[in-house]
Amino acid sequence: MANRITLDVTRYNPARDEKPQLESFEVPLRKEWVVLDALNYIKDHLDGSLTFRWSCRMGVCGSCGMTVNGVPKLTCATFLSDYAPGPVRIEPMKNFPVLRDLVVDTSDFLVKLAKSKPWIVRKVEKPLDEEYFQTPEQLEAYKQFSMCINCMLCYAACPVYGLDPLFSGPAAIALAQRYNLDSRDQGASERMDILSQHDGIWGCTFVGECTQVCPKKVDPAGAIQQYKLTATMEWVKSLVLPRGAE
Amino acid sequence: MTNPTEYLPKSYHVRLSTYWWLTRWPYLKFILREGSAVFVAWAVIVTLLQIHALTLGPADYAEFQNWLRNPLVLALNLVSLLFIIFHAVTWFNLAPKAMAVRLHGKRLPNLAIAAPNYVAWAVVSAAVAWILLRG
């Protein structure tokens, strides 16, 4: 294995540049390094102005999402040696506006996440000294969808989100489903009204790339299709039982 | 981030190319999967034409069969068959994702949902083949 590798990194300074450009850096190729290590090497030794987000460096915070050779990845969970001999192209996450170098503006996701009401909604609150009991089976029903770290790689991978900025997106809907399936929650009908729309679950065409790129195996595509099934059944029930049976 | 301020001049919006689906194999596979619906529609049209030819009588049906033997039509139907198989296989393999069936709290494996679809396909195909070929 060679001991150097070239990184082609997007650079963009909004005060100076018309549009983003790639800049090449040569970094050491260490067997145990991840792409994030290479970016930090550039920042420490080659160009301190390189700007990128990262935090936990162990794949749990969701900060370091970027596009590596065209594929959305967490740079702390992507080994540099997998791309030897290189060059490796590192660009900001797709489908989000670029603020600077590798940093994107994710506020759109936060707005859409709030739409999903990602908290326990209760029609009737329990008194404070009473607990909510939950069996392991009830936990299992929603646990997979609770693993989301809001890294937004799924939004970067989703062509529907890229083409239609109004689409709620995989993570927001998966998190809505996480609460819908939670036995403690009573807000499923509220979320249904908001998400069973063209820019909600029905915008999804089941490309499935969101599930492929998810680093925590949340399977947002599965969550959305299950939600579609539920929404359809609710619609049929509303036709057959117009007065409603809760 | 639509209002530039003194500290954040502006953000750069990357436009998605019209040919986004050619940039990666999974995207191309998705477009082919969606496009296979066109060939399914073509198969329905051919079947309807066949039924219509049957109602007109043996001479017209023979003419219809000749039309099917035309190299262009034959090629189109062969391509359609491949796309229809692709359509069915991708559909059956995706069905388990939409149906989270739980038995005793554990989720059924994907094959348990997909397999009955394939079995039904095989059974119906065998039945249709038997009806058509026994005469």
Contacts between the chains, C-beta under 8 A, distances in Angstrom:
chain1	res1	chain2	res2	distance
A	12	B	12	5.9
A	14	B	8	7.5
A	14	B	9	4.4
A	14	B	10	5.2
A	14	B	11	7.0
A	14	B	12	6.9
A	15	B	9	5.3
A	19	B	12	6.2
A	20	B	12	6.0
A	20	B	14	7.8
A	70	B	23	6.7
A	70	B	24	6.4
A	71	B	24	7.7
A	94	B	14	7.0
A	94	B	16	8.0
A	95	B	14	7.9
A	95	B	16	7.3
A	97	B	1	6.3
A	97	B	11	3.7
A	97	B	12	6.4
A	97	B	13	5.0
A	97	B	14	7.8
A	98	B	11	6.0
A	98	B	12	4.3
A	98	B	13	7.9
A	98	B	14	6.7
A	99	B	1	7.6
A	99	B	8	6.9
A	99	B	11	5.2
A	105	B	1	4.7
A	105	B	11	5.2
A	107	B	1	6.2
A	136	B	105	7.1
A	137	B	102	7.8
A	137	B	105	3.5
A	140	B	102	7.9
A	140	B	105	5.8
A	140	B	106	7.7
A	140	B	107	7.8
A	141	B	102	7.3
A	159	B	16	7.5
A	159	B	20	5.8
A	159	B	21	7.1
A	159	B	27	6.2
A	159	B	30	7.8
A	162	B	16	4.3
A	162	B	20	6.6
A	163	B	16	6.0
A	163	B	20	7.7
A	205	B	30	7.8
A	205	B	34	7.2
A	206	B	94	6.6
A	206	B	97	7.9
A	207	B	26	7.6
A	207	B	27	7.2
A	207	B	30	4.7
A	208	B	26	7.5
A	208	B	30	7.2
A	208	B	94	7.5
A	208	B	97	8.0
A	209	B	26	5.5
A	209	B	27	7.2
A	209	B	30	7.8
A	212	B	26	6.6
A	219	B	97	7.4
A	221	B	97	6.3
A	222	B	97	4.3
A	222	B	98	7.3
A	222	B	100	7.3
A	225	B	94	7.8
A	225	B	97	5.3
A	225	B	98	3.6
A	226	B	97	7.9
A	226	B	98	6.0
A	226	B	99	7.4
A	226	B	100	5.4
A	228	B	98	6.9
A	229	B	98	5.6
A	229	B	99	6.9
